[in-house]
Amino acid sequence: MGAINALCAITDLTPGHIQNVAALDEFQTHIIEETLALVEARGVRIPADTPLQEIKQYCATKFHRVSMLQHLARGRPTEIDALNGYVVTESRKLGLCCPYSESLTALIKGRELRRD
């Protein structure tokens, strides 16, 4: 999930710890909002009344080492293009702005260059 993997990979935190840092919690909210804006622009109906809150609640209950962080630790390519990178690419096609997803994608791409 784009709201979990990349942010946890950059910070080395579990999903459940992101919300303990106000700035990261806010960043995560923006990532989710950008993704939901893309979903809405594509005409996809989400069955949840409050998808933002439901996603945030889900994230808050997870305390594992995310796969993207594991890939980075092993010097392997990540799934960033399929997650946040996808949001960026598809949002651009529709003329949507997604600065948080763009930033997070760029940070992970930079981190992938390290091989230690």
Sine and cosine of phi, psi and omega as CSV:
sin_phi,cos_phi,sin_psi,cos_psi,sin_omega,cos_omega
0.00,0.00,0.74,-0.68,-0.04,-1.00
-0.88,0.47,-0.38,0.93,0.00,-1.00
-1.00,0.10,-0.15,0.99,-0.05,-1.00
-0.91,-0.42,-0.88,0.48,-0.21,-0.98
-0.81,0.58,-0.85,0.53,-0.11,-0.99
-0.91,0.41,-0.68,0.74,-0.01,-1.00
-0.90,0.44,-0.65,0.76,0.04,-1.00
-0.94,0.34,-0.58,0.81,0.00,-1.00
-0.91,0.41,-0.63,0.78,0.00,-1.00
-0.95,0.31,-0.60,0.80,-0.09,-1.00
-1.00,-0.08,-0.24,0.97,-0.09,-1.00
0.88,0.47,0.57,0.82,0.07,-1.00
-0.93,-0.38,0.34,-0.94,0.13,-0.99
-0.99,0.14,0.33,-0.95,0.03,-1.00
-0.83,0.56,-0.62,0.78,-0.02,-1.00
-0.93,0.38,-0.32,0.95,0.00,-1.00
-1.00,-0.04,-0.28,0.96,-0.03,-1.00
-0.84,0.55,-0.67,0.74,-0.07,-1.00
-0.96,0.30,-0.13,0.99,0.06,-1.00
-0.99,0.16,-0.19,0.98,0.01,-1.00
-0.91,-0.41,0.93,-0.37,-0.14,-0.99
-0.79,0.61,-0.71,0.70,-0.04,-1.00
-0.91,0.42,-0.62,0.79,0.02,-1.00
-0.95,0.31,-0.61,0.80,0.06,-1.00
-0.87,0.50,-0.70,0.71,0.02,-1.00
-0.91,0.41,-0.67,0.74,0.03,-1.00
-0.86,0.50,-0.71,0.70,0.01,-1.00
-0.88,0.48,-0.66,0.76,0.04,-1.00
-0.86,0.51,-0.69,0.72,0.01,-1.00
-0.90,0.44,-0.64,0.77,0.04,-1.00
-0.87,0.50,-0.72,0.69,0.01,-1.00
-0.89,0.45,-0.70,0.71,0.00,-1.00
-0.87,0.49,-0.65,0.76,0.03,-1.00
-0.90,0.43,-0.65,0.76,0.02,-1.00
-0.92,0.39,-0.68,0.73,0.02,-1.00
-0.91,0.42,-0.57,0.82,0.05,-1.00
-0.89,0.45,-0.65,0.76,0.05,-1.00
-0.91,0.42,-0.71,0.70,0.01,-1.00
-0.85,0.52,-0.73,0.68,0.00,-1.00
-0.90,0.44,-0.68,0.73,0.00,-1.00
-0.89,0.45,-0.47,0.88,0.04,-1.00
-0.99,0.13,-0.10,0.99,0.03,-1.00
0.99,0.13,0.28,0.96,0.02,-1.00
-0.99,0.11,0.77,-0.63,0.02,-1.00
-1.00,-0.08,0.80,-0.60,0.03,-1.00
-0.99,-0.11,0.79,-0.61,-0.07,-1.00
-0.92,0.38,-0.35,0.94,-0.03,-1.00
-0.97,0.23,0.62,-0.79,0.05,-1.00
-0.95,0.30,-0.57,0.82,-0.05,-1.00
-0.76,-0.65,0.95,0.30,-0.08,-1.00
-0.88,0.48,-0.59,0.81,0.00,-1.00
-0.86,0.51,-0.76,0.65,-0.02,-1.00
-0.90,0.43,-0.62,0.78,-0.01,-1.00
-0.91,0.41,-0.65,0.76,0.03,-1.00
-0.91,0.41,-0.69,0.72,0.00,-1.00
-0.88,0.47,-0.67,0.74,0.02,-1.00
-0.89,0.45,-0.67,0.75,0.03,-1.00
-0.87,0.50,-0.75,0.66,-0.03,-1.00
-0.86,0.51,-0.62,0.78,-0.07,-1.00
-0.92,0.40,-0.28,0.96,-0.06,-1.00
-0.98,-0.17,0.06,1.00,-0.08,-1.00
-0.95,-0.31,0.79,-0.61,-0.05,-1.00
-0.76,-0.65,0.85,0.52,-0.01,-1.00
-0.84,-0.55,0.25,-0.97,0.06,-1.00
-1.00,0.06,0.92,-0.39,-0.13,-0.99
-0.91,0.41,0.43,-0.90,-0.06,-1.00
-0.87,0.49,-0.61,0.79,-0.02,-1.00
-0.90,0.44,-0.62,0.78,0.06,-1.00
-0.91,0.41,-0.63,0.77,0.05,-1.00
-0.89,0.45,-0.64,0.77,0.04,-1.00
-0.90,0.44,-0.71,0.70,0.01,-1.00
-0.88,0.48,-0.66,0.75,-0.02,-1.00
-0.89,0.45,-0.47,0.88,-0.02,-1.00
-0.99,-0.11,0.07,1.00,0.00,-1.00
0.95,0.31,0.40,0.92,-0.02,-1.00
-0.99,-0.16,0.41,-0.91,0.10,-0.99
-0.89,0.45,0.50,-0.86,0.00,-1.00
-0.99,-0.15,0.03,-1.00,0.04,-1.00
-1.00,-0.08,0.37,0.93,-0.07,-1.00
-0.85,0.53,-0.62,0.79,-0.01,-1.00
-0.90,0.44,-0.53,0.85,-0.01,-1.00
-0.99,0.11,-0.22,0.97,-0.03,-1.00
-0.94,-0.34,-0.99,-0.13,-0.04,-1.00
-0.90,0.43,-0.59,0.81,0.04,-1.00
-0.88,0.48,-0.60,0.80,0.05,-1.00
-0.90,0.43,-0.69,0.73,0.03,-1.00
-0.86,0.51,-0.68,0.73,0.01,-1.00
-0.88,0.47,-0.79,0.61,-0.05,-1.00
-0.87,0.50,-0.75,0.67,-0.05,-1.00
-0.95,0.31,-0.56,0.83,0.05,-1.00
-0.90,0.43,-0.67,0.74,0.03,-1.00
-0.87,0.50,-0.65,0.76,0.02,-1.00
-0.86,0.51,-0.52,0.86,-0.04,-1.00
-0.99,-0.14,0.07,1.00,0.00,-1.00
0.97,0.26,0.36,0.93,0.02,-1.00
-1.00,-0.03,0.57,-0.82,0.08,-1.00
-1.00,-0.05,0.67,-0.74,0.04,-1.00
-0.58,-0.82,0.92,0.40,-0.09,-1.00
-0.89,0.45,-0.52,0.86,-0.01,-1.00
-0.95,0.30,-0.68,0.74,0.05,-1.00
-0.91,0.41,-0.62,0.78,0.05,-1.00
-0.88,0.47,-0.72,0.70,-0.01,-1.00
-0.89,0.45,-0.72,0.69,-0.04,-1.00
-0.91,0.42,-0.63,0.77,0.05,-1.00
-0.89,0.46,-0.70,0.71,0.01,-1.00
-0.89,0.46,-0.66,0.75,0.01,-1.00
-0.89,0.46,-0.69,0.72,0.02,-1.00
-0.92,0.39,-0.66,0.75,0.04,-1.00
-0.85,0.53,-0.67,0.75,0.05,-1.00
-0.91,0.42,-0.66,0.75,0.00,-1.00
-0.91,0.40,-0.53,0.85,0.02,-1.00
-0.89,0.45,-0.40,0.92,0.00,-1.00
-0.94,0.33,-0.40,0.91,0.05,-1.00
-0.97,0.26,0.67,-0.74,-0.01,-1.00
-0.80,-0.60,0.83,0.55,0.03,-1.00
-0.84,-0.54,0.00,0.00,0.00,0.00
